[in-house]
């Protein structure tokens, strides 16, 4: 079998996901707001909205 991609998830990502999942605030909360702020700075945008998927971003 020829692998088409390799997982690049390390210990830091697993720990961050665990913190988020254990917080029970998947859609709202401090972690989501912090991500929005960091992403906004990263792409240089004034506004950012989080969606559950690319399809939901259309609606």
N, C-alpha and C positions, 0 to 999 in steps of 0.2 A: 504494500500500500504506500502511495506517495502522499505524504502529509501536505495539505494545502495551507496550513497556518499553524503557528505555535502559540500556546498560551503564554502570555507575558504577565500573568498575575502573580505577584510575589507576596511575601508575608505582610508587608505594609498595607496592600490592598485588601487582603483577607481580614486583617484586623479592623480596617476602616469600615468594611461592609458589615462586620459583626457588630460594631458599635451602632451603626445605623439600624440594623435589623432589631437589635435588642432595645433600641429607644422607642420602638413602635410608632415613630413619626416618619413614615416613608414619604409622604407627600408634602408635609409642612413641618416646620420646626427650625431650630437653630442650624442643623446640619445642612438642610436644603437652602436656607438663606445664605449661609456661608459659601456654599457651592455657587449659587447664583452670583454673589458678589465677586468671587474669584474669577468665574467664567466671564463676567461682564468686563472685568479689567483685562483679561487675557485676549479677548477678541476686540476690545476697544468699543464696545457698544454702550449706549445709554440705557437701554432696557433689555431685559432677558426674561423669558418665561420658560418654566420647566414643563415638560409633557411626559406622559408615560411611554410614548413611542413616536416614531417619525410620522406614522399615519395620523395620530391624534393632533399633531402640530398643524395639519391642514384644516382642522375644524375650529 
